[in-house]
Amino acid sequence: MQVDASKKVYLIVHGQRNLIDMMKEKLSANFNKENMLPASLDKAGDIGDYVAMLWPPMAPTNIAVSQVVGPDEEGKSFGMGAWSAVKLKDVTTISLK
């Protein structure tokens, strides 16, 4: 996977805070840990930033990594809060195992 490790990575854990450290460890192979931030419903990432989300939400087995590519002008995003206003491009999926 080729990513810009200097960009921010917003973490979505669906309330499963006990998995944050494992998630950061898995992502650290491709991203700088100091750029990993908790996602907020109030502000989405900027174009070029990444979002890493535990998936599926209730019994996660993977981390889905996407990149913010622009505003979602068509209204087709499925995110919540500010994330529903951005268009994401799937980058990769990383196993939690």
C-alpha positions as CSV (number, residue, x, y, z in Angstrom):
1,M,0.0,0.0,0.0
2,Q,1.4,3.4,-1.0
3,V,0.2,6.3,1.2
4,D,1.4,9.7,2.2
5,A,2.6,9.0,5.8
6,S,2.8,12.7,6.5
7,K,-1.0,13.1,6.3
8,K,-3.4,12.8,9.2
9,V,-5.3,9.5,9.8
10,Y,-8.6,9.8,11.6
11,L,-9.6,6.8,13.6
12,I,-13.2,5.5,13.8
13,V,-13.6,2.8,16.4
14,H,-17.4,2.6,16.8
15,G,-17.2,2.9,20.6
16,Q,-14.7,0.1,20.9
17,R,-11.9,2.1,22.6
18,N,-10.3,-1.1,23.8
19,L,-9.1,-1.7,20.2
20,I,-7.4,1.7,19.7
21,D,-3.9,0.5,20.6
22,M,-4.1,-2.5,18.4
23,M,-5.5,-0.4,15.5
24,K,-2.6,2.1,15.9
25,E,-0.1,-0.7,15.9
26,K,-1.5,-2.2,12.7
27,L,-1.6,1.2,11.0
28,S,1.9,2.2,12.1
29,A,3.4,0.0,9.3
30,N,2.2,2.7,6.9
31,F,1.4,5.8,8.9
32,N,3.1,7.9,11.6
33,K,1.5,7.3,15.0
34,E,1.7,11.0,15.8
35,N,-0.6,11.7,12.8
36,M,-3.3,9.3,14.1
37,L,-6.2,11.2,15.6
38,P,-9.7,10.3,16.9
39,A,-12.3,11.1,14.3
40,S,-14.9,13.8,15.2
41,L,-18.5,14.2,14.0
42,D,-17.9,17.9,14.0
43,K,-15.1,18.1,11.5
44,A,-14.0,15.7,8.7
45,G,-10.5,15.4,7.4
46,D,-9.1,17.6,4.6
47,I,-8.5,16.4,1.0
48,G,-5.6,14.0,1.1
49,D,-6.1,12.9,4.7
50,Y,-7.1,9.4,5.6
51,V,-9.8,7.7,7.7
52,A,-9.3,4.3,9.2
53,M,-12.4,2.5,10.5
54,L,-12.9,-0.7,12.4
55,W,-15.1,-2.9,10.2
56,P,-17.7,-4.3,10.7
57,P,-18.8,-2.0,13.5
58,M,-20.1,-4.5,16.0
59,A,-17.6,-7.3,15.6
60,P,-14.6,-5.9,13.8
61,T,-12.2,-8.1,11.9
62,N,-10.6,-5.5,9.7
63,I,-9.5,-1.9,9.4
64,A,-10.9,-0.2,6.3
65,V,-8.6,2.6,5.2
66,S,-10.0,5.3,2.9
67,Q,-8.7,8.7,1.6
68,V,-10.6,12.0,1.6
69,V,-10.8,13.0,-2.1
70,G,-13.2,15.9,-2.0
71,P,-16.6,17.1,-1.0
72,D,-19.6,14.8,-1.5
73,E,-21.6,17.1,-3.8
74,E,-23.9,14.2,-4.9
75,G,-25.0,13.4,-1.3
76,K,-24.1,9.7,-1.7
77,S,-21.8,9.4,1.4
78,F,-22.9,7.1,4.2
79,G,-20.8,8.7,6.9
80,M,-22.1,10.4,10.0
81,G,-21.8,14.1,11.0
82,A,-19.2,16.1,9.1
83,W,-18.0,12.8,7.5
84,S,-21.3,12.6,5.5
85,A,-20.1,15.7,3.5
86,V,-16.9,14.2,2.1
87,K,-16.2,11.7,-0.6
88,L,-13.9,8.8,0.3
89,K,-11.8,6.5,-1.9
90,D,-11.1,3.0,-0.6
91,V,-7.3,2.5,-0.2
92,T,-6.9,-0.9,1.6
93,T,-8.2,-3.3,4.2
94,I,-5.9,-4.5,7.0
95,S,-6.7,-7.6,9.1
96,L,-6.9,-7.2,12.8
97,K,-5.5,-10.8,13.2
